[in-house]
Every structure is written in structure tokens, then in C-alpha cells.
Amino acid sequence: MTKNIDQRDYTDFLNLVVTNINARLQDFFREIAHEAYQISPRTRELVEVGENYTLRGGKRLRALLIIAGYWSAGCNLKEIDRVLDLGVAIELLQSYLLIHDDIMDKDELRRGGPTVHVVFTKKCIEQGWRECLHYGISQAITLGDFLEACAVGLLMAPYLPANVTRELVKTYSRGLRKVAYGQFLDVMLSQLPLAEISEKDVLQVYKLKTSSYTIELPLHLGALACIGGYTEILDDLSRYAIPAGVAFQIRDDIIGLYGSPEVTGKPAGSDVKGRKKTLLVIKAYEFGGESERRFLRDVYEVLEPQQITDFHVNKVREIVKVTGSLSYNEQLVDKYVIEALNALESSKNICKEAKDFLKFITMRLAYREK
């Protein structure tokens, strides 16, 4: 399908949102650092590491979609200051989930820098303390929990009526439960043999994790902040968000397998070395001959992560291409993009200007290079 759907240049708007969210994040961390210091000078380190990790990078996509949801429901973009705290909350939620995800995946690099458990491990070593690997993981879990608690507090915007705040908290909680279900299944799939994992299994995880909290949750929170209680617009936003999120995740898988570390900020072949059973791998196993299947079983079911070398990474890349899995996944991106765009077109509740912007965002996400 054509990739040239962008009809407007939203660069200035995107930059404005990112600038405002980053500024509000800095203000928030300044406020919470003062609180931490009052508790104990030592606890300020918890805030400092969280601030560095959160502000280090990131597209601020979820904060942007908070504002898009607010816009979708008909609220004026000149009033986006009213939802900046919700944008900050969703970015803190993102940090929380990534910190815990990095522990589960044993990743050491994120956004071009060390992951949080690695940061705390190094601090422990520098102090000459003991059991530093366990210390690093423990403190990273604590920081993730801390940031999630901060996010919940920011949902209580003082200008919103109590009934709207209740809906925001309920929606936030439901979104987090979906992520937990998806993460539970994702970790379980990592233990199952390739032959027992279907495309349906993987897509269910993508919908519960990526679609739910990357696209659907921020859009719903933004719309609720505009119009309050449940309306048909939330259903319309979900019909758009689920396929858009799947397209985003499949593209993320492709970037994870073939992307350059200089562009992605992650080590080369990290998905293979982490033995992530993405749809690329599942379809390559389904489409491959016995030699390809045997090699994939060795990598994903037999070898330990530390035994997986660049040779294995390059061979997996080759198998994904020659079996047709890469082409299949790229066609799936197109399919889900069309589904998302059709959902926008058919909506009678999302305002036209927001529809145009969401079309722009959809193409930007689904066909990005990093």
C-alpha cells in the first residue's frame, strides 16, 4: 500500500508536545526529589536514577496520544495544559514497565544507555558492597514500583470532577491489568517449544501489551479527560487502537531483528540473543524446511543466551527472509494499518482534525526505522 498518506506537516506540533511534556517531567522530578530528600538524603538517588532513565530518550508517543484522545473528543488543543499531567503519568508508566521488562528480558541497554538494574548494580560495585547483581535488580524493581505510584497520583488532576477522576483511575487500572495478562502470556510463551506457539498466540500478546497500553489506554485517558464518562467514542478509539498497535509491534520486531544499534539504541540482535519468540520467528519456523526448523529450535530452545553469537543472529535473519516470514510480516503491517485507517474513517464520533492526525501517526509508527 502507499506510504504517502501524510497530508499535513505536524512537525511543529510534535515538537511542541515533546517540549512541554519534557518540561513538565523535569518539574515533576524536581518536586518529587525534594520530597525524597526530606525523607532521607539517600532516597534522592532513587529519584535521580528514575529521572535520568525517563528523560534519556523516548518518543513521548503515549503522552502525544493522551493529547490526541483529548482532541478526538472535541476539546481545544489550546487547552492541552489541562492534560499535561496525564501525559507525564503515562510516560512514568512507560518507564515503570520498561524497567521491569528489562529485568525479565535481562537487557543491559535501553535508549542508548544502561538499563536501571545495571545502573544500580554498578553503583553497588563502586561502593564495594556485596551481592551487587541482586541489589541492582531489587532497586530497579523498587524504582519501577515508585514510578507507577507517581503515575497514579498524577491521574488525580485537581480541575477534573470526581466522577471523571474515577473513570480515569478505572480505565488506567484496566489497561494495566491487560498489560499484566499479556506479559504473563509472553513469559510463558518463552518457555514453550516453537511448534506449540501459533500466530494467534503471538498476536494475542501484542494486543494485550502493545495495543492496549501504547495506543488504546492513552487515547481513552485523553478522551475521558475531555468528555467525562463512557461514550461511544471510546469504542471507536479501541477499534482504531488495536490494529494500529499490532502494526506498531510487528514493525518493532522487524527493527529489533534488522535495525542498526546506532539507530535503535539497542545491541545488535538483542531480540535473538534474548530468544524472543516474535511473529517473525514463529512464521519462519512454520514456513521453513527441516534444516531451518532445526536451527531455530537450537537457538530458541536449546542454547543458553550467552551461547548465542553473531553467527546465530545473522543466520536467524537469513532464515526469516528466505522462508518468506519477513515478507509475510510486512504484509501484516499493511493489513493492520488499513484496518486502523478504516476504523478512523468509519467513526462518527472522532473529530475530523484528530482523525487526520491519527492517520499521520499511524503511518509514522507502522513504517518507521527506529
DAPECOR-V557784 format. One line per field, one symbol per residue. ss: DSSP state (H for helix, E for strand, C for the rest). psi: psi as a letter, one per 20 degrees, with the letter a starting at -180 (. if undefined). A space follows every 50 residues. Layout:
ss: ???
psi: ???
//
This chain:
ss: CCCCCCCCCCHHHHHHHHHHHHHHHHHHHHHHHHHHHHHCHHHHHHHHHH HHHHHCCCCCHHHHHHHHHHHHCCCCHHHHHHHHHHHHHHHHHHHHHHHH HHHHHCCCEECCEECHHHHHHHHHHHHCCCCHHHHHHHHHHHHHHHHHHH HHHHCCCCCCCHHHHHHHHHHHHHHHHHHHHHHHHHHHHCCCCHHHCCHH HHHHHHHHHHHHHHHHHHHHHHHHHHHCCCCHHHHHHHHHHHHHHHHHHH HHHHHHHHCCHHHHCCCCCHHHHCCCCCHHHHHHHHHCCHHHHHHHHHHH HHCCHHHCCHHHHHHHHHHHHHCCHHHHHHHHHHHHHHHHHHHHHHCCCC CHHHHHHHHHHHHHHHCCCC
psi: rqjlioiqojgggghgggghghghgggghgghhggghhgphhihhggggh ggghihbqikghhhhghhggghjjqpiikihijhhhggghhhgggghggh ghghikqippkjrqrghgghgghgghikrrlhgggggghggggggghhhg gghiilphiqqhhggghgggggggghhggggghghghghhiqqhijprhg gghggghhfgggihggghggggghhgicrprhhhgghghghghhhggggg hhggghhiqphhghjqqpkhhghjlpmrhggghhgghrahggggghgggi igqqhiiprhggghhgggghghijgggghhhhggghgggghhhghipjhp qghhggghgggghgghkri.
//
